[in-house]
Amino acid sequence: MSNLKQRISSWTLEQDEDCCGRVNAVIQSLTIEIADGGGGAYAVLKTDRWAADPDELRTLADAIERAVKDHDAAVEEAEKRLKA
């Protein structure tokens, strides 16, 4: 297995706590990691609470899908260059 496939990229989103949220909480955060253990990239979502409407969820899902595809493409390109 290539060490490139173990690379993880991540980012964290933050938003104000929603009106039905947690007592004394001010911020909601969502960390998204793109990981690859050798079988292809996948997303890992970490949060205590993240409120979103359907349109926001679709936008988030689209962004995650692009990140997974970009990760796979970057690994493939790097492996081609290493073999050359």
N, C-alpha and C positions, 0 to 999 in steps of 0.2 A: 504494500500500500504506500502510495506517495505521501510524504509529509504535507504536501500542498492540500490534500483532501482533509486534513485535520484543522485547517484554518477556520477560525470563527470570526465573523464580523458582527457587530452589534450596534444598536443605537437605542436611545431612550427618549420617549415622548412624555411630555408633561402637560397637564391641563388642570384648571380649577376644579375643586371638588363639586360634584353635582348636588342639586338641592335635596335629593333623597340619599345622599352619601353618608359617610361615617361621621360621627360626632367628633368635633375638634380637629378634623382633618381639613387641610387647606388645599393640598395638591394631590392629584392622582398621577401615577407614573406607570408607564408600560415600557418594558424593555423587550426588544425583539432581537434575537440572536439568529444568525444564519450559520448553521453548523453542517459539517459533512464528515461522517465517520468512514467514508469510503464507498458508500452505496449511492451517493448523490446528496445534494444539499437539501436541507429542510429547515423549517422555522421553529423556534422555541419562543413562546410568549410567556413573560413573567410579570405578574401584577397582583396587587392586593385588591384593586378595584379599578375598572376602566369603563366609564359610561359612554355609550356611543349609539347614535341612531343608525338605521339601516344604510343610509347613504355614506356615512362615515365608515362603517364597517366594509362596504364595497371598496371604497377608496383605499383603506388600509390593506385589504386583501390584495388589491391590485399592486400596491407598492411592495408588499411582501413577495408576491409572485415574481415581480421584476428583479428583486434582490436575489432570490433563489436562482433564477435563470442567469443573472449576471455572474453570480458566484461560480456556477457550473461552467460557464463560458470562460471565465478567467482561469480556472483550474485547467481546463482543456488546452487553452492557449499556452499556458506556462509549461505544461507537460510536453507539448509539441516542440517548444523552443529548447527544452532540456534534452530532448532526444536528438535534436538536429546537430 
